[in-house]
C-alpha cells in the first residue's frame, strides 16, 4: 500500500491528533477508529514492531526526528502527541 506523505508541519492540537490517527490506521488498519489521547497503545493490541513503524511514520509525516529516550517512553497516543509538540 502506497500513501502520499503530507509533510506540512501543521501542529494545532486537533490537526496533530487527526494525523496521528491516520498513522495508526496506516500501520494497523485493523484499528479503524478514533481513540482518546490517553489510550494505551498496548491495550489496542499494538505490538513493539508496529509501534516502531508508527513512530517512523510520525517522523516522516511531521518532518521530525525523535530521540531514543522519547521512543522508549511512548505508551499512549498522548505520548506521541507530546513528542510531536516538543519538536514543533
PyMOL Python script that loads the backbone (N, CA, C, O; Angstrom):
from pymol import cmd

cmd.read_pdbstr("""\
ATOM      1  N   UNK A   1       0.841  -1.159   0.000  1.00  0.00           N
ATOM      2  CA  UNK A   1       0.000   0.000   0.000  1.00  0.00           C
ATOM      3  C   UNK A   1       0.894   1.232   0.000  1.00  0.00           C
ATOM      4  O   UNK A   1       1.781   1.369   0.842  1.00  0.00           O
ATOM      5  N   UNK A   2       0.649   2.127  -0.954  1.00  0.00           N
ATOM      6  CA  UNK A   2       1.430   3.342  -1.059  1.00  0.00           C
ATOM      7  C   UNK A   2       0.579   4.494  -0.562  1.00  0.00           C
ATOM      8  O   UNK A   2      -0.625   4.542  -0.814  1.00  0.00           O
ATOM      9  N   UNK A   3       1.201   5.409   0.138  1.00  0.00           N
ATOM     10  CA  UNK A   3       0.461   6.542   0.689  1.00  0.00           C
ATOM     11  C   UNK A   3       1.244   7.813   0.420  1.00  0.00           C
ATOM     12  O   UNK A   3       2.470   7.836   0.536  1.00  0.00           O
ATOM     13  N   UNK A   4       0.539   8.856   0.064  1.00  0.00           N
ATOM     14  CA  UNK A   4       1.170  10.140  -0.147  1.00  0.00           C
ATOM     15  C   UNK A   4       1.433  10.772   1.204  1.00  0.00           C
ATOM     16  O   UNK A   4       0.537  10.878   2.042  1.00  0.00           O
ATOM     17  N   UNK A   5       2.663  11.188   1.406  1.00  0.00           N
ATOM     18  CA  UNK A   5       3.029  11.781   2.677  1.00  0.00           C
ATOM     19  C   UNK A   5       2.800  13.280   2.646  1.00  0.00           C
ATOM     20  O   UNK A   5       3.269  13.967   1.738  1.00  0.00           O
ATOM     21  N   UNK A   6       2.091  13.781   3.622  1.00  0.00           N
ATOM     22  CA  UNK A   6       1.882  15.212   3.790  1.00  0.00           C
ATOM     23  C   UNK A   6       2.854  15.659   4.867  1.00  0.00           C
ATOM     24  O   UNK A   6       2.640  15.416   6.055  1.00  0.00           O
ATOM     25  N   UNK A   7       3.926  16.315   4.438  1.00  0.00           N
ATOM     26  CA  UNK A   7       4.960  16.692   5.400  1.00  0.00           C
ATOM     27  C   UNK A   7       4.824  18.139   5.851  1.00  0.00           C
ATOM     28  O   UNK A   7       5.763  18.695   6.420  1.00  0.00           O
ATOM     29  N   UNK A   8       3.671  18.761   5.609  1.00  0.00           N
ATOM     30  CA  UNK A   8       3.465  20.097   6.141  1.00  0.00           C
ATOM     31  C   UNK A   8       3.473  19.997   7.655  1.00  0.00           C
ATOM     32  O   UNK A   8       3.141  18.954   8.219  1.00  0.00           O
ATOM     33  N   UNK A   9       3.842  21.051   8.290  1.00  0.00           N
ATOM     34  CA  UNK A   9       4.015  20.986   9.738  1.00  0.00           C
ATOM     35  C   UNK A   9       2.875  21.674  10.482  1.00  0.00           C
ATOM     36  O   UNK A   9       3.108  22.525  11.339  1.00  0.00           O
ATOM     37  N   UNK A  10       1.655  21.303  10.153  1.00  0.00           N
ATOM     38  CA  UNK A  10       0.509  21.827  10.890  1.00  0.00           C
ATOM     39  C   UNK A  10       0.486  21.146  12.252  1.00  0.00           C
ATOM     40  O   UNK A  10       0.363  19.924  12.346  1.00  0.00           O
ATOM     41  N   UNK A  11       0.606  21.945  13.301  1.00  0.00           N
ATOM     42  CA  UNK A  11       0.771  21.357  14.625  1.00  0.00           C
ATOM     43  C   UNK A  11      -0.285  21.815  15.619  1.00  0.00           C
ATOM     44  O   UNK A  11      -0.037  21.798  16.824  1.00  0.00           O
ATOM     45  N   UNK A  12      -1.455  22.224  15.143  1.00  0.00           N
ATOM     46  CA  UNK A  12      -2.520  22.512  16.095  1.00  0.00           C
ATOM     47  C   UNK A  12      -2.970  21.195  16.696  1.00  0.00           C
ATOM     48  O   UNK A  12      -2.867  20.153  16.049  1.00  0.00           O
ATOM     49  N   UNK A  13      -3.469  21.225  17.926  1.00  0.00           N
ATOM     50  CA  UNK A  13      -3.818  20.002  18.638  1.00  0.00           C
ATOM     51  C   UNK A  13      -4.709  19.058  17.860  1.00  0.00           C
ATOM     52  O   UNK A  13      -4.407  17.869  17.756  1.00  0.00           O
ATOM     53  N   UNK A  14      -5.810  19.568  17.306  1.00  0.00           N
ATOM     54  CA  UNK A  14      -6.747  18.712  16.573  1.00  0.00           C
ATOM     55  C   UNK A  14      -6.120  18.172  15.297  1.00  0.00           C
ATOM     56  O   UNK A  14      -6.330  17.013  14.937  1.00  0.00           O
ATOM     57  N   UNK A  15      -5.347  19.014  14.610  1.00  0.00           N
ATOM     58  CA  UNK A  15      -4.718  18.573  13.365  1.00  0.00           C
ATOM     59  C   UNK A  15      -3.674  17.492  13.636  1.00  0.00           C
ATOM     60  O   UNK A  15      -3.574  16.517  12.891  1.00  0.00           O
ATOM     61  N   UNK A  16      -2.909  17.668  14.692  1.00  0.00           N
ATOM     62  CA  UNK A  16      -1.901  16.662  15.042  1.00  0.00           C
ATOM     63  C   UNK A  16      -2.583  15.353  15.413  1.00  0.00           C
ATOM     64  O   UNK A  16      -2.156  14.285  14.974  1.00  0.00           O
ATOM     65  N   UNK A  17      -3.636  15.426  16.214  1.00  0.00           N
ATOM     66  CA  UNK A  17      -4.362  14.222  16.600  1.00  0.00           C
ATOM     67  C   UNK A  17      -4.930  13.517  15.367  1.00  0.00           C
ATOM     68  O   UNK A  17      -4.858  12.292  15.271  1.00  0.00           O
ATOM     69  N   UNK A  18      -5.489  14.269  14.434  1.00  0.00           N
ATOM     70  CA  UNK A  18      -6.007  13.668  13.197  1.00  0.00           C
ATOM     71  C   UNK A  18      -4.903  12.953  12.431  1.00  0.00           C
ATOM     72  O   UNK A  18      -5.100  11.844  11.936  1.00  0.00           O
ATOM     73  N   UNK A  19      -3.757  13.583  12.337  1.00  0.00           N
ATOM     74  CA  UNK A  19      -2.653  12.975  11.582  1.00  0.00           C
ATOM     75  C   UNK A  19      -2.089  11.753  12.308  1.00  0.00           C
ATOM     76  O   UNK A  19      -1.680  10.788  11.664  1.00  0.00           O
ATOM     77  N   UNK A  20      -2.065  11.786  13.626  1.00  0.00           N
ATOM     78  CA  UNK A  20      -1.610  10.613  14.381  1.00  0.00           C
ATOM     79  C   UNK A  20      -2.600   9.462  14.192  1.00  0.00           C
ATOM     80  O   UNK A  20      -2.187   8.310  14.064  1.00  0.00           O
ATOM     81  N   UNK A  21      -3.893   9.762  14.175  1.00  0.00           N
ATOM     82  CA  UNK A  21      -4.882   8.717  13.899  1.00  0.00           C
ATOM     83  C   UNK A  21      -4.687   8.141  12.497  1.00  0.00           C
ATOM     84  O   UNK A  21      -4.871   6.941  12.293  1.00  0.00           O
ATOM     85  N   UNK A  22      -4.318   8.982  11.533  1.00  0.00           N
ATOM     86  CA  UNK A  22      -4.023   8.491  10.183  1.00  0.00           C
ATOM     87  C   UNK A  22      -2.858   7.506  10.224  1.00  0.00           C
ATOM     88  O   UNK A  22      -2.895   6.469   9.562  1.00  0.00           O
ATOM     89  N   UNK A  23      -1.829   7.828  10.998  1.00  0.00           N
ATOM     90  CA  UNK A  23      -0.670   6.942  11.127  1.00  0.00           C
ATOM     91  C   UNK A  23      -1.093   5.613  11.746  1.00  0.00           C
ATOM     92  O   UNK A  23      -0.693   4.548  11.276  1.00  0.00           O
ATOM     93  N   UNK A  24      -1.897   5.679  12.794  1.00  0.00           N
ATOM     94  CA  UNK A  24      -2.359   4.452  13.456  1.00  0.00           C
ATOM     95  C   UNK A  24      -3.113   3.572  12.462  1.00  0.00           C
ATOM     96  O   UNK A  24      -2.886   2.363  12.402  1.00  0.00           O
ATOM     97  N   UNK A  25      -4.008   4.177  11.683  1.00  0.00           N
ATOM     98  CA  UNK A  25      -4.785   3.403  10.698  1.00  0.00           C
ATOM     99  C   UNK A  25      -3.895   2.876   9.580  1.00  0.00           C
ATOM    100  O   UNK A  25      -4.136   1.786   9.062  1.00  0.00           O
ATOM    101  N   UNK A  26      -2.875   3.633   9.204  1.00  0.00           N
ATOM    102  CA  UNK A  26      -1.961   3.202   8.142  1.00  0.00           C
ATOM    103  C   UNK A  26      -1.151   1.978   8.582  1.00  0.00           C
ATOM    104  O   UNK A  26      -1.012   1.008   7.837  1.00  0.00           O
ATOM    105  N   UNK A  27      -0.623   2.044   9.796  1.00  0.00           N
ATOM    106  CA  UNK A  27       0.234   0.956  10.296  1.00  0.00           C
ATOM    107  C   UNK A  27      -0.593  -0.238  10.753  1.00  0.00           C
ATOM    108  O   UNK A  27      -0.202  -1.386  10.541  1.00  0.00           O
ATOM    109  N   UNK A  28      -1.721   0.026  11.374  1.00  0.00           N
ATOM    110  CA  UNK A  28      -2.575  -1.051  11.893  1.00  0.00           C
ATOM    111  C   UNK A  28      -4.003  -0.842  11.380  1.00  0.00           C
ATOM    112  O   UNK A  28      -4.862  -0.347  12.110  1.00  0.00           O
ATOM    113  N   UNK A  29      -4.252  -1.221  10.125  1.00  0.00           N
ATOM    114  CA  UNK A  29      -5.570  -0.967   9.528  1.00  0.00           C
ATOM    115  C   UNK A  29      -6.720  -1.628  10.282  1.00  0.00           C
ATOM    116  O   UNK A  29      -7.868  -1.201  10.152  1.00  0.00           O
ATOM    117  N   UNK A  30      -6.432  -2.649  11.059  1.00  0.00           N
ATOM    118  CA  UNK A  30      -7.490  -3.287  11.839  1.00  0.00           C
ATOM    119  C   UNK A  30      -8.014  -2.368  12.942  1.00  0.00           C
ATOM    120  O   UNK A  30      -9.089  -2.605  13.491  1.00  0.00           O
ATOM    121  N   UNK A  31      -7.256  -1.320  13.266  1.00  0.00           N
ATOM    122  CA  UNK A  31      -7.693  -0.337  14.262  1.00  0.00           C
ATOM    123  C   UNK A  31      -8.327   0.837  13.525  1.00  0.00           C
ATOM    124  O   UNK A  31      -7.747   1.919  13.433  1.00  0.00           O
ATOM    125  N   UNK A  32      -9.504   0.607  13.012  1.00  0.00           N
ATOM    126  CA  UNK A  32     -10.187   1.613  12.209  1.00  0.00           C
ATOM    127  C   UNK A  32     -11.136   2.409  13.090  1.00  0.00           C
ATOM    128  O   UNK A  32     -12.329   2.116  13.170  1.00  0.00           O
ATOM    129  N   UNK A  33     -10.594   3.405  13.740  1.00  0.00           N
ATOM    130  CA  UNK A  33     -11.419   4.223  14.613  1.00  0.00           C
ATOM    131  C   UNK A  33     -10.618   5.368  15.174  1.00  0.00           C
ATOM    132  O   UNK A  33      -9.452   5.561  14.830  1.00  0.00           O
ATOM    133  N   UNK A  34     -11.248   6.118  16.032  1.00  0.00           N
ATOM    134  CA  UNK A  34     -10.570   7.218  16.712  1.00  0.00           C
ATOM    135  C   UNK A  34     -10.472   6.843  18.181  1.00  0.00           C
ATOM    136  O   UNK A  34     -11.392   6.264  18.760  1.00  0.00           O
ATOM    137  N   UNK A  35      -9.362   7.179  18.753  1.00  0.00           N
ATOM    138  CA  UNK A  35      -9.101   6.781  20.127  1.00  0.00           C
ATOM    139  C   UNK A  35      -8.716   7.998  20.954  1.00  0.00           C
ATOM    140  O   UNK A  35      -8.148   8.962  20.440  1.00  0.00           O
ATOM    141  N   UNK A  36      -9.030   7.940  22.225  1.00  0.00           N
ATOM    142  CA  UNK A  36      -8.698   9.025  23.136  1.00  0.00           C
ATOM    143  C   UNK A  36      -7.186   9.128  23.283  1.00  0.00           C
ATOM    144  O   UNK A  36      -6.486   8.117  23.238  1.00  0.00           O
ATOM    145  N   UNK A  37      -6.683  10.339  23.457  1.00  0.00           N
ATOM    146  CA  UNK A  37      -5.232  10.512  23.599  1.00  0.00           C
ATOM    147  C   UNK A  37      -4.619   9.699  24.736  1.00  0.00           C
ATOM    148  O   UNK A  37      -3.463   9.286  24.648  1.00  0.00           O
ATOM    149  N   UNK A  38      -5.385   9.466  25.804  1.00  0.00           N
ATOM    150  CA  UNK A  38      -4.832   8.714  26.931  1.00  0.00           C
ATOM    151  C   UNK A  38      -4.866   7.205  26.709  1.00  0.00           C
ATOM    152  O   UNK A  38      -4.427   6.440  27.567  1.00  0.00           O
ATOM    153  N   UNK A  39      -5.386   6.778  25.565  1.00  0.00           N
ATOM    154  CA  UNK A  39      -5.471   5.347  25.242  1.00  0.00           C
ATOM    155  C   UNK A  39      -4.075   4.737  25.132  1.00  0.00           C
ATOM    156  O   UNK A  39      -3.218   5.234  24.400  1.00  0.00           O
ATOM    157  N   UNK A  40      -3.866   3.655  25.869  1.00  0.00           N
ATOM    158  CA  UNK A  40      -2.578   2.960  25.787  1.00  0.00           C
ATOM    159  C   UNK A  40      -2.545   2.148  24.497  1.00  0.00           C
ATOM    160  O   UNK A  40      -3.491   1.432  24.171  1.00  0.00           O
ATOM    161  N   UNK A  41      -1.451   2.272  23.782  1.00  0.00           N
ATOM    162  CA  UNK A  41      -1.310   1.578  22.511  1.00  0.00           C
ATOM    163  C   UNK A  41      -1.308   0.067  22.705  1.00  0.00           C
ATOM    164  O   UNK A  41      -1.856  -0.661  21.877  1.00  0.00           O
ATOM    165  N   UNK A  42      -0.704  -0.410  23.779  1.00  0.00           N
ATOM    166  CA  UNK A  42      -0.685  -1.854  24.052  1.00  0.00           C
ATOM    167  C   UNK A  42      -2.099  -2.387  24.250  1.00  0.00           C
ATOM    168  O   UNK A  42      -2.399  -3.514  23.854  1.00  0.00           O
ATOM    169  N   UNK A  43      -2.972  -1.582  24.863  1.00  0.00           N
ATOM    170  CA  UNK A  43      -4.356  -2.002  25.066  1.00  0.00           C
ATOM    171  C   UNK A  43      -5.115  -2.120  23.739  1.00  0.00           C
ATOM    172  O   UNK A  43      -6.114  -2.834  23.643  1.00  0.00           O
ATOM    173  N   UNK A  44      -4.625  -1.411  22.724  1.00  0.00           N
ATOM    174  CA  UNK A  44      -5.224  -1.513  21.392  1.00  0.00           C
ATOM    175  C   UNK A  44      -4.668  -2.704  20.614  1.00  0.00           C
ATOM    176  O   UNK A  44      -5.120  -3.002  19.509  1.00  0.00           O
ATOM    177  N   UNK A  45      -3.686  -3.377  21.202  1.00  0.00           N
ATOM    178  CA  UNK A  45      -3.084  -4.525  20.532  1.00  0.00           C
ATOM    179  C   UNK A  45      -1.877  -4.166  19.681  1.00  0.00           C
ATOM    180  O   UNK A  45      -1.433  -4.969  18.861  1.00  0.00           O
ATOM    181  N   UNK A  46      -1.344  -2.963  19.871  1.00  0.00           N
ATOM    182  CA  UNK A  46      -0.176  -2.528  19.117  1.00  0.00           C
ATOM    183  C   UNK A  46       1.063  -3.188  19.716  1.00  0.00           C
ATOM    184  O   UNK A  46       1.387  -2.971  20.883  1.00  0.00           O
ATOM    185  N   UNK A  47       1.749  -3.990  18.913  1.00  0.00           N
ATOM    186  CA  UNK A  47       2.965  -4.639  19.392  1.00  0.00           C
ATOM    187  C   UNK A  47       4.170  -3.722  19.171  1.00  0.00           C
ATOM    188  O   UNK A  47       4.040  -2.652  18.576  1.00  0.00           O
ATOM    189  N   UNK A  48       5.317  -4.136  19.642  1.00  0.00           N
ATOM    190  CA  UNK A  48       6.505  -3.281  19.594  1.00  0.00           C
ATOM    191  C   UNK A  48       6.937  -2.963  18.162  1.00  0.00           C
ATOM    192  O   UNK A  48       7.379  -1.848  17.884  1.00  0.00           O
ATOM    193  N   UNK A  49       6.813  -3.919  17.264  1.00  0.00           N
ATOM    194  CA  UNK A  49       7.189  -3.669  15.872  1.00  0.00           C
ATOM    195  C   UNK A  49       6.256  -2.641  15.234  1.00  0.00           C
ATOM    196  O   UNK A  49       6.710  -1.752  14.514  1.00  0.00           O
ATOM    197  N   UNK A  50       4.966  -2.759  15.494  1.00  0.00           N
ATOM    198  CA  UNK A  50       4.007  -1.788  14.958  1.00  0.00           C
ATOM    199  C   UNK A  50       4.240  -0.407  15.561  1.00  0.00           C
ATOM    200  O   UNK A  50       4.097   0.605  14.876  1.00  0.00           O
ATOM    201  N   UNK A  51       4.594  -0.366  16.826  1.00  0.00           N
ATOM    202  CA  UNK A  51       4.877   0.917  17.472  1.00  0.00           C
ATOM    203  C   UNK A  51       6.073   1.605  16.813  1.00  0.00           C
ATOM    204  O   UNK A  51       6.043   2.810  16.565  1.00  0.00           O
ATOM    205  N   UNK A  52       7.116   0.836  16.535  1.00  0.00           N
ATOM    206  CA  UNK A  52       8.286   1.407  15.872  1.00  0.00           C
ATOM    207  C   UNK A  52       7.886   1.944  14.496  1.00  0.00           C
ATOM    208  O   UNK A  52       8.293   3.044  14.121  1.00  0.00           O
ATOM    209  N   UNK A  53       7.101   1.186  13.751  1.00  0.00           N
ATOM    210  CA  UNK A  53       6.649   1.641  12.434  1.00  0.00           C
ATOM    211  C   UNK A  53       5.805   2.914  12.561  1.00  0.00           C
ATOM    212  O   UNK A  53       5.931   3.822  11.739  1.00  0.00           O
ATOM    213  N   UNK A  54       4.950   2.988  13.580  1.00  0.00           N
ATOM    214  CA  UNK A  54       4.154   4.197  13.804  1.00  0.00           C
ATOM    215  C   UNK A  54       5.057   5.404  14.034  1.00  0.00           C
ATOM    216  O   UNK A  54       4.835   6.477  13.473  1.00  0.00           O
ATOM    217  N   UNK A  55       6.063   5.214  14.855  1.00  0.00           N
ATOM    218  CA  UNK A  55       6.942   6.330  15.182  1.00  0.00           C
ATOM    219  C   UNK A  55       7.783   6.748  13.978  1.00  0.00           C
ATOM    220  O   UNK A  55       8.068   7.934  13.810  1.00  0.00           O
ATOM    221  N   UNK A  56       8.181   5.802  13.145  1.00  0.00           N
ATOM    222  CA  UNK A  56       8.887   6.132  11.901  1.00  0.00           C
ATOM    223  C   UNK A  56       7.967   6.959  11.006  1.00  0.00           C
ATOM    224  O   UNK A  56       8.394   7.957  10.427  1.00  0.00           O
ATOM    225  N   UNK A  57       6.708   6.545  10.894  1.00  0.00           N
ATOM    226  CA  UNK A  57       5.748   7.298  10.089  1.00  0.00           C
ATOM    227  C   UNK A  57       5.508   8.694  10.661  1.00  0.00           C
ATOM    228  O   UNK A  57       5.384   9.658   9.906  1.00  0.00           O
ATOM    229  N   UNK A  58       5.441   8.809  11.977  1.00  0.00           N
ATOM    230  CA  UNK A  58       5.276  10.118  12.618  1.00  0.00           C
ATOM    231  C   UNK A  58       6.465  11.007  12.257  1.00  0.00           C
ATOM    232  O   UNK A  58       6.287  12.174  11.907  1.00  0.00           O
ATOM    233  N   UNK A  59       7.669  10.460  12.342  1.00  0.00           N
ATOM    234  CA  UNK A  59       8.856  11.243  11.994  1.00  0.00           C
ATOM    235  C   UNK A  59       8.781  11.727  10.551  1.00  0.00           C
ATOM    236  O   UNK A  59       9.056  12.895  10.274  1.00  0.00           O
ATOM    237  N   UNK A  60       8.415  10.852   9.645  1.00  0.00           N
ATOM    238  CA  UNK A  60       8.327  11.216   8.221  1.00  0.00           C
ATOM    239  C   UNK A  60       7.244  12.250   7.979  1.00  0.00           C
ATOM    240  O   UNK A  60       7.475  13.246   7.293  1.00  0.00           O
ATOM    241  N   UNK A  61       6.074  12.026   8.532  1.00  0.00           N
ATOM    242  CA  UNK A  61       4.931  12.898   8.245  1.00  0.00           C
ATOM    243  C   UNK A  61       5.043  14.275   8.874  1.00  0.00           C
ATOM    244  O   UNK A  61       4.512  15.250   8.343  1.00  0.00           O
ATOM    245  N   UNK A  62       5.733  14.356  10.007  1.00  0.00           N
ATOM    246  CA  UNK A  62       5.876  15.647  10.672  1.00  0.00           C
ATOM    247  C   UNK A  62       7.254  16.262  10.432  1.00  0.00           C
ATOM    248  O   UNK A  62       7.510  17.384  10.868  1.00  0.00           O
ATOM    249  N   UNK A  63       8.134  15.551   9.752  1.00  0.00           N
ATOM    250  CA  UNK A  63       9.464  16.079   9.473  1.00  0.00           C
ATOM    251  C   UNK A  63      10.280  16.299  10.728  1.00  0.00           C
ATOM    252  O   UNK A  63      10.977  17.305  10.854  1.00  0.00           O
ATOM    253  N   UNK A  64      10.193  15.353  11.663  1.00  0.00           N
ATOM    254  CA  UNK A  64      10.919  15.458  12.926  1.00  0.00           C
ATOM    255  C   UNK A  64      11.786  14.221  13.127  1.00  0.00           C
ATOM    256  O   UNK A  64      11.645  13.231  12.409  1.00  0.00           O
ATOM    257  N   UNK A  65      12.662  14.284  14.085  1.00  0.00           N
ATOM    258  CA  UNK A  65      13.475  13.136  14.481  1.00  0.00           C
ATOM    259  C   UNK A  65      13.296  12.945  15.985  1.00  0.00           C
ATOM    260  O   UNK A  65      13.656  13.813  16.780  1.00  0.00           O
ATOM    261  N   UNK A  66      12.746  11.819  16.354  1.00  0.00           N
ATOM    262  CA  UNK A  66      12.527  11.526  17.772  1.00  0.00           C
ATOM    263  C   UNK A  66      13.800  10.979  18.391  1.00  0.00           C
ATOM    264  O   UNK A  66      14.514  10.190  17.773  1.00  0.00           O
ATOM    265  N   UNK A  67      14.074  11.400  19.601  1.00  0.00           N
ATOM    266  CA  UNK A  67      15.223  10.897  20.350  1.00  0.00           C
ATOM    267  C   UNK A  67      14.921   9.486  20.844  1.00  0.00           C
ATOM    268  O   UNK A  67      13.761   9.128  21.048  1.00  0.00           O
ATOM    269  N   UNK A  68      15.955   8.700  21.032  1.00  0.00           N
ATOM    270  CA  UNK A  68      15.779   7.341  21.549  1.00  0.00           C
ATOM    271  C   UNK A  68      15.049   7.348  22.885  1.00  0.00           C
ATOM    272  O   UNK A  68      14.216   6.480  23.147  1.00  0.00           O
ATOM    273  N   UNK A  69      15.361   8.327  23.731  1.00  0.00           N
ATOM    274  CA  UNK A  69      14.692   8.423  25.034  1.00  0.00           C
ATOM    275  C   UNK A  69      13.189   8.626  24.877  1.00  0.00           C
ATOM    276  O   UNK A  69      12.402   8.074  25.646  1.00  0.00           O
ATOM    277  N   UNK A  70      12.791   9.415  23.882  1.00  0.00           N
ATOM    278  CA  UNK A  70      11.368   9.634  23.635  1.00  0.00           C
ATOM    279  C   UNK A  70      10.692   8.363  23.139  1.00  0.00           C
ATOM    280  O   UNK A  70       9.580   8.034  23.553  1.00  0.00           O
ATOM    281  N   UNK A  71      11.370   7.661  22.258  1.00  0.00           N
ATOM    282  CA  UNK A  71      10.802   6.458  21.645  1.00  0.00           C
ATOM    283  C   UNK A  71      10.490   5.409  22.707  1.00  0.00           C
ATOM    284  O   UNK A  71       9.416   4.808  22.680  1.00  0.00           O
ATOM    285  N   UNK A  72      11.394   5.184  23.625  1.00  0.00           N
ATOM    286  CA  UNK A  72      11.176   4.129  24.622  1.00  0.00           C
ATOM    287  C   UNK A  72      10.112   4.498  25.640  1.00  0.00           C
ATOM    288  O   UNK A  72       9.605   3.627  26.346  1.00  0.00           O
ATOM    289  N   UNK A  73       9.767   5.780  25.729  1.00  0.00           N
ATOM    290  CA  UNK A  73       8.771   6.209  26.704  1.00  0.00           C
ATOM    291  C   UNK A  73       7.352   6.262  26.133  1.00  0.00           C
ATOM    292  O   UNK A  73       6.404   6.508  26.878  1.00  0.00           O
ATOM    293  N   UNK A  74       7.190   6.036  24.834  1.00  0.00           N
ATOM    294  CA  UNK A  74       5.867   6.127  24.221  1.00  0.00           C
ATOM    295  C   UNK A  74       5.018   4.927  24.629  1.00  0.00           C
ATOM    296  O   UNK A  74       5.350   3.778  24.337  1.00  0.00           O
ATOM    297  N   UNK A  75       3.921   5.224  25.308  1.00  0.00           N
ATOM    298  CA  UNK A  75       2.957   4.195  25.704  1.00  0.00           C
ATOM    299  C   UNK A  75       1.540   4.536  25.262  1.00  0.00           C
ATOM    300  O   UNK A  75       0.708   3.647  25.076  1.00  0.00           O
ATOM    301  N   UNK A  76       1.272   5.827  25.096  1.00  0.00           N
ATOM    302  CA  UNK A  76      -0.082   6.261  24.762  1.00  0.00           C
ATOM    303  C   UNK A  76      -0.064   7.139  23.517  1.00  0.00           C
ATOM    304  O   UNK A  76       0.991   7.571  23.053  1.00  0.00           O
ATOM    305  N   UNK A  77      -1.248   7.389  22.997  1.00  0.00           N
ATOM    306  CA  UNK A  77      -1.374   8.320  21.883  1.00  0.00           C
ATOM    307  C   UNK A  77      -0.919   9.703  22.323  1.00  0.00           C
ATOM    308  O   UNK A  77      -0.292  10.424  21.548  1.00  0.00           O
ATOM    309  N   UNK A  78      -1.228  10.079  23.557  1.00  0.00           N
ATOM    310  CA  UNK A  78      -0.796  11.381  24.078  1.00  0.00           C
ATOM    311  C   UNK A  78       0.717  11.505  24.088  1.00  0.00           C
ATOM    312  O   UNK A  78       1.247  12.587  23.835  1.00  0.00           O
ATOM    313  N   UNK A  79       1.421  10.422  24.373  1.00  0.00           N
ATOM    314  CA  UNK A  79       2.885  10.459  24.342  1.00  0.00           C
ATOM    315  C   UNK A  79       3.384  10.823  22.945  1.00  0.00           C
ATOM    316  O   UNK A  79       4.355  11.567  22.810  1.00  0.00           O
ATOM    317  N   UNK A  80       2.731  10.308  21.914  1.00  0.00           N
ATOM    318  CA  UNK A  80       3.094  10.654  20.540  1.00  0.00           C
ATOM    319  C   UNK A  80       2.801  12.126  20.285  1.00  0.00           C
ATOM    320  O   UNK A  80       3.627  12.840  19.716  1.00  0.00           O
ATOM    321  N   UNK A  81       1.626  12.579  20.707  1.00  0.00           N
ATOM    322  CA  UNK A  81       1.263  13.986  20.528  1.00  0.00           C
ATOM    323  C   UNK A  81       2.262  14.914  21.227  1.00  0.00           C
ATOM    324  O   UNK A  81       2.663  15.936  20.670  1.00  0.00           O
ATOM    325  N   UNK A  82       2.653  14.554  22.435  1.00  0.00           N
ATOM    326  CA  UNK A  82       3.613  15.363  23.190  1.00  0.00           C
ATOM    327  C   UNK A  82       4.968  15.413  22.476  1.00  0.00           C
ATOM    328  O   UNK A  82       5.610  16.462  22.425  1.00  0.00           O
ATOM    329  N   UNK A  83       5.393  14.287  21.931  1.00  0.00           N
ATOM    330  CA  UNK A  83       6.668  14.244  21.222  1.00  0.00           C
ATOM    331  C   UNK A  83       6.636  15.146  19.991  1.00  0.00           C
ATOM    332  O   UNK A  83       7.597  15.866  19.719  1.00  0.00           O
ATOM    333  N   UNK A  84       5.535  15.103  19.251  1.00  0.00           N
ATOM    334  CA  UNK A  84       5.398  15.967  18.075  1.00  0.00           C
ATOM    335  C   UNK A  84       5.428  17.434  18.511  1.00  0.00           C
ATOM    336  O   UNK A  84       6.094  18.258  17.885  1.00  0.00           O
ATOM    337  N   UNK A  85       4.717  17.751  19.568  1.00  0.00           N
ATOM    338  CA  UNK A  85       4.673  19.137  20.052  1.00  0.00           C
ATOM    339  C   UNK A  85       6.050  19.624  20.474  1.00  0.00           C
ATOM    340  O   UNK A  85       6.406  20.773  20.213  1.00  0.00           O
ATOM    341  N   UNK A  86       6.829  18.765  21.123  1.00  0.00           N
ATOM    342  CA  UNK A  86       8.183  19.157  21.550  1.00  0.00           C
ATOM    343  C   UNK A  86       9.077  19.502  20.364  1.00  0.00           C
ATOM    344  O   UNK A  86       9.993  20.315  20.488  1.00  0.00           O
ATOM    345  N   UNK A  87       8.812  18.889  19.226  1.00  0.00           N
ATOM    346  CA  UNK A  87       9.666  19.107  18.054  1.00  0.00           C
ATOM    347  C   UNK A  87       9.098  20.131  17.082  1.00  0.00           C
ATOM    348  O   UNK A  87       9.701  20.405  16.045  1.00  0.00           O
ATOM    349  N   UNK A  88       7.939  20.698  17.411  1.00  0.00           N
ATOM    350  CA  UNK A  88       7.289  21.652  16.500  1.00  0.00           C
ATOM    351  C   UNK A  88       7.989  22.990  16.499  1.00  0.00           C
ATOM    352  O   UNK A  88       7.571  23.905  15.788  1.00  0.00           O
TER     353      UNK A  88
END
""", "prot")
cmd.dss("prot")
cmd.show_as("cartoon", "prot")
cmd.util.cbc("prot")
cmd.orient("prot")
